[in-house]
Amino acid sequence: MKVIAQTAALQDALGLVGSIVATRTPKPVLQCVKLIAKDDVLTILATDLEAGARYQIAAVQIEQEGEALIPADRFGGIVRESSDEESLTIETDKEAAVIRGAGSRFKILGYDPGEFPAVAEFGEKGDFKVPAPLLAEMISKTLFATAKAHSHYAISGVLWEASGKKLQLAATDAHRLALVKGSLGKAVAKDVTAIVPGKLMGLIQRIAADGDETLEVRIDENQIMVRTSRAVLMSSLVQGNFPKYQDVIPKDCQSKATINTGQLEHRVRQAALLTNEESRGIRLAFAGDQVTLTSRAPEAGEAEVTCPMKFDGPELEIAFNPSFLLEALRVVGTDEVTLELSAANKPAVLRAGSDFVYVLMPVDLG
């Protein structure tokens, strides 16, 4: 194999597929990327046996078709440190790869490409298509609410539900629930319900945020695949039963507050300055035309700030983890949010526009 590839294109490819490569594994080949030079395209593959990626580089000149299997960290480091080079020449020498720039030469010892596990191809047709900007926004509004470490494995991923022309994503960590709805241009080929791992959600968000193309999605019984013009991402689905999230969304409320998003975010950040691990909460008192946010931390001090609002209903006090509030306020994308409240010990609902719902459990400050 001998190819001449644009350095910037290699950097983009390795930046994406490199995040899939297994870092801790007894199998050295899983710490590698596979290069396939064929039909005027250089394809870079990576897999950790649960997730995988195929990335195609067209900005390449193929002088000799072939394959190579080389350690991803070494290859990625060389490409990163060659940013001053317009292009790099990659040539195989048995199971090694020689990489040359204008003033550099590297030889990386690799492995037999035939030892690399198969990475599935997308096939001809997906189940539905979704605009990349829409999917990127939907992921940003849900991924943060997934469980980072939990015995209930199903909530470590994001639930996808597609039916008709509607796509809905939901995420929870048992303390809050983020739910967002999106409209598809064309009805899905089949109704879909699947739990997608958080790791793949982050990768999809990265490729979706790059442009305004349309992504194609295919979901089988145990696997999801997402295709762009340059890449195919795939992963095993999370197994298990996602909580019946519709049951935790309050159907009615006693009080409703409409608040400027930026002002509320600023005031929550201020109140959070005087919290600590022992008193990880801020109290919100809703009354009249303002909400008063207070916090207190032993041996540190206390804070009191106010924020204007439009309020309808009886006065009410409730306490929240400020981080959980801030994470939602940063992604809502609307000038105003509405908080629906029932009681100090019952979940609150934050709504932004008609498509985003965030249910947040209160905390007990004693």
C-alpha positions in Angstrom: 0.0 0.0 0.0 1.2 3.5 -0.8 -1.0 6.6 -0.4 -0.5 10.4 -0.2 -3.1 11.9 2.0 -3.9 15.5 3.2 -2.7 15.9 6.7 -5.8 17.8 7.8 -8.1 15.1 6.5 -6.1 12.5 8.4 -6.3 14.6 11.6 -10.1 14.8 11.2 -10.4 11.0 10.6 -8.2 10.0 13.5 -9.8 12.5 15.9 -13.1 10.7 15.4 -12.1 7.0 15.0 -9.4 7.3 17.6 -11.9 7.9 20.4 -13.4 4.4 19.7 -10.0 2.6 19.8 -9.8 0.4 23.0 -7.2 1.8 25.4 -7.1 -1.1 27.8 -7.3 -4.5 26.2 -5.3 -7.8 26.1 -5.7 -7.7 22.3 -3.1 -5.4 20.7 -5.0 -5.3 17.4 -7.9 -3.5 19.1 -5.5 -0.7 19.9 -5.0 -0.2 16.2 -6.7 1.4 13.3 -7.0 -0.4 10.0 -6.2 1.4 6.7 -7.7 0.3 3.5 -6.6 2.0 0.3 -8.9 1.0 -2.6 -11.0 2.6 -5.4 -9.4 6.1 -4.9 -10.5 6.2 -1.2 -8.6 5.7 2.0 -10.8 4.1 4.6 -9.8 4.1 8.3 -11.5 1.6 10.6 -11.6 1.3 14.4 -13.5 -0.9 16.8 -13.6 -1.9 20.5 -16.0 -4.8 19.6 -18.9 -2.8 21.0 -18.6 0.3 18.9 -17.0 0.9 15.5 -16.3 3.5 12.9 -15.5 3.6 9.2 -14.2 6.9 8.0 -13.5 7.6 4.3 -10.9 10.1 3.0 -11.3 11.2 -0.6 -8.5 13.8 -0.4 -5.9 11.1 -1.1 -3.8 9.9 -4.0 -3.5 6.1 -4.1 -0.3 4.9 -5.8 -0.7 1.3 -4.6 -3.8 -0.3 -3.2 -3.5 -2.3 0.0 -4.1 -2.5 3.8 -2.3 -1.7 7.0 -3.0 -2.3 10.7 -1.0 0.1 13.0 -1.3 1.3 16.6 -3.7 4.3 16.8 -1.8 6.2 19.4 1.5 6.2 17.5 -0.2 7.0 14.2 -2.3 9.7 15.7 0.6 11.3 17.5 2.6 11.5 14.3 -0.3 13.0 12.3 -1.0 15.6 15.1 2.7 16.7 15.2 2.8 17.0 11.4 0.3 19.9 11.2 2.9 22.0 9.3 2.9 19.4 6.5 0.3 19.7 3.8 0.3 16.0 3.1 1.8 12.8 4.3 2.9 9.7 2.4 2.0 6.3 4.0 3.6 3.2 2.7 3.5 -0.3 4.0 6.6 -2.4 4.5 5.4 -5.9 5.4 3.5 -5.4 8.7 5.0 -1.9 9.3 4.0 1.5 8.0 6.4 4.2 6.9 5.1 7.7 7.2 6.9 10.5 5.4 6.6 14.3 5.4 8.6 16.9 3.7 11.3 16.7 6.5 10.3 13.7 8.5 10.2 9.9 8.3 8.6 7.5 10.8 8.3 3.7 10.8 5.6 2.2 12.9 5.5 -1.5 13.6 2.1 -2.9 13.1 0.2 -6.2 12.7 -1.3 -8.4 10.0 -4.4 -6.6 8.7 -6.2 -9.9 8.5 -6.3 -10.1 12.3 -8.5 -7.1 12.7 -12.2 -7.8 13.6 -14.8 -7.1 10.9 -16.5 -3.7 11.1 -20.0 -3.8 9.7 -21.0 -1.8 6.7 -24.2 0.3 6.6 -25.9 -1.4 3.7 -28.1 0.3 1.1 -30.9 1.9 3.1 -31.6 3.1 6.6 -34.7 3.3 8.6 -35.0 7.1 8.6 -33.1 10.3 7.9 -32.6 13.3 10.2 -30.9 16.7 9.6 -27.6 16.8 11.3 -28.2 20.2 13.1 -31.4 18.9 14.5 -29.9 15.7 15.8 -26.9 17.5 17.3 -29.3 19.8 19.2 -31.4 16.9 20.4 -28.3 15.1 21.7 -27.1 18.2 23.5 -30.4 18.5 25.3 -30.4 14.9 26.6 -26.9 13.3 26.8 -26.0 15.4 29.9 -28.8 13.7 31.9 -27.6 10.1 31.4 -26.3 8.1 34.4 -22.5 8.2 34.5 -22.3 5.2 36.8 -25.3 3.2 37.9 -26.3 -0.4 38.6 -29.3 0.1 36.3 -27.4 -0.1 33.0 -30.2 1.0 30.8 -30.1 4.6 32.0 -26.5 4.9 30.9 -27.8 5.5 27.4 -30.3 7.7 25.6 -33.7 6.3 24.6 -34.6 6.8 20.9 -38.2 6.6 19.8 -39.1 7.1 16.2 -42.6 6.9 14.8 -44.2 8.5 11.8 -42.4 11.8 11.3 -41.5 12.2 14.9 -38.2 11.4 16.7 -38.0 11.6 20.5 -34.9 11.3 22.7 -35.1 10.7 26.5 -32.4 10.5 29.2 -32.4 10.0 32.9 -30.1 9.3 35.9 -33.0 8.7 38.3 -32.7 12.3 39.7 -33.8 14.1 36.5 -35.3 13.4 33.1 -34.5 15.3 29.9 -37.0 14.8 27.0 -36.8 16.4 23.5 -38.9 16.0 20.4 -37.9 16.6 16.8 -39.7 16.5 13.4 -38.5 14.4 10.5 -39.1 15.3 6.9 -40.2 11.9 6.0 -41.9 9.1 7.9 -39.7 6.4 9.3 -39.6 3.0 7.5 -40.5 1.3 10.8 -41.2 2.3 14.4 -38.0 2.3 16.4 -37.4 2.0 20.2 -33.7 1.7 21.2 -31.3 2.7 23.9 -28.1 4.1 22.4 -24.9 4.1 24.5 -23.7 7.5 25.7 -20.3 7.0 24.1 -21.8 6.7 20.6 -24.2 9.6 21.3 -21.1 11.8 21.9 -19.5 10.7 18.6 -22.8 11.2 16.7 -23.0 14.7 18.2 -19.5 15.5 17.0 -20.1 14.5 13.4 -23.6 16.1 13.4 -22.2 19.4 14.6 -19.8 19.7 11.7 -22.3 20.6 9.0 -25.8 20.8 7.7 -26.0 17.4 5.9 -28.7 14.8 6.4 -27.7 11.7 8.5 -29.1 8.3 7.8 -30.0 6.0 10.7 -30.4 2.2 10.7 -31.4 0.4 13.9 -31.5 -3.4 14.1 -32.3 -5.6 17.0 -29.0 -5.2 18.7 -27.2 -2.4 16.8 -27.5 1.2 15.6 -25.6 2.6 12.6 -25.4 6.2 11.6 -24.1 7.2 8.1 -22.8 10.6 7.0 -21.1 11.5 3.7 -17.7 10.7 5.2 -18.3 8.2 8.0 -20.3 5.4 9.4 -20.6 5.0 13.2 -22.0 1.9 14.8 -22.6 0.5 18.2 -24.3 -2.3 20.1 -27.5 -1.1 21.8 -27.8 -1.0 25.5 -29.9 -3.9 26.7 -32.5 -3.6 29.4 -35.7 -1.8 30.1 -35.7 2.0 30.1 -37.8 3.5 32.9 -41.4 4.5 32.1 -40.5 8.1 31.9 -44.0 9.3 31.0 -45.1 8.3 34.5 -42.7 10.7 36.2 -43.8 13.8 34.3 -46.3 15.7 36.5 -49.6 16.1 34.8 -50.6 19.3 36.6 -49.0 22.0 38.8 -49.9 24.5 41.5 -47.6 27.4 40.5 -45.9 28.5 37.3 -42.9 30.8 36.9 -41.7 32.2 33.6 -38.1 33.5 33.8 -35.4 34.8 31.4 -33.0 32.0 30.8 -29.8 34.0 30.9 -30.8 35.8 34.1 -31.8 32.6 35.9 -28.6 30.9 34.8 -26.5 33.8 36.1 -28.3 33.8 39.5 -28.0 30.1 39.9 -24.3 30.3 39.2 -24.0 33.0 41.9 -25.9 31.1 44.5 -23.9 28.0 43.8 -20.7 29.8 44.8 -21.6 29.3 48.5 -22.4 25.6 48.4 -20.2 22.6 49.2 -20.4 18.8 49.2 -22.3 18.7 52.5 -24.9 21.4 51.5 -25.1 20.7 47.7 -28.3 22.6 47.1 -29.8 26.1 46.6 -33.2 27.1 47.9 -35.6 29.0 45.5 -38.4 31.0 47.0 -41.1 32.0 44.5 -43.2 35.0 45.6 -44.6 38.0 43.8 -42.6 39.1 40.8 -39.2 37.6 41.8 -37.6 34.4 42.9 -35.0 34.5 45.7 -32.2 32.1 45.6 -30.3 31.3 48.8 -27.4 29.0 49.7 -25.5 28.3 52.9 -22.3 26.4 53.5 -20.9 25.7 57.0 -17.5 27.5 57.5 -17.9 29.2 54.1 -20.8 31.6 54.3 -24.1 32.2 52.6 -25.6 33.9 49.5 -28.9 35.5 48.6 -29.7 36.7 45.1 -32.9 37.6 43.3 -34.2 37.2 39.8 -37.4 38.8 38.2 -40.1 36.5 36.9 -43.7 36.3 35.9 -45.5 34.1 38.5 -48.9 32.5 38.7 -50.0 30.5 41.8 -49.4 30.3 45.5 -45.9 31.1 47.0 -43.6 28.2 47.2 -40.1 27.2 48.3 -38.1 24.4 46.8 -34.4 23.3 46.7 -32.4 21.9 43.8 -28.9 20.7 43.0 -27.6 23.8 41.1 -25.5 21.7 38.7 -28.6 19.9 37.5 -30.3 23.2 36.9 -27.4 24.8 35.1 -26.8 21.8 32.8 -30.4 22.2 31.5 -30.3 26.0 31.3 -27.1 25.9 29.2 -28.7 23.9 26.4 -32.4 25.0 26.2 -31.7 27.5 23.4 -34.7 29.7 24.3 -34.9 33.2 25.8 -37.3 32.1 28.5 -38.1 29.0 30.4 -41.1 28.0 32.4 -40.9 26.2 35.8 -44.0 24.3 36.8 -44.1 23.6 40.6 -46.4 21.6 42.9 -44.7 21.3 46.3 -41.3 21.4 48.0 -41.0 17.6 47.9 -42.4 17.0 44.4 -40.6 17.1 41.1 -40.6 20.3 39.1 -40.9 20.6 35.4 -38.8 23.0 33.3 -40.1 23.6 29.8 -38.4 25.5 26.9 -40.5 26.0 23.8 -42.8 23.2 22.8 -40.2 20.4 22.3 -38.1 20.3 25.5 -39.2 19.0 28.9 -36.9 18.6 31.9 -38.1 17.0 35.1 -36.0 17.7 38.2 -36.3 16.1 41.6 -35.9 18.5 44.6 -33.2 18.0 47.3 -33.8 18.1 51.0 -31.8 20.9 52.7 -33.3 20.1 56.1 
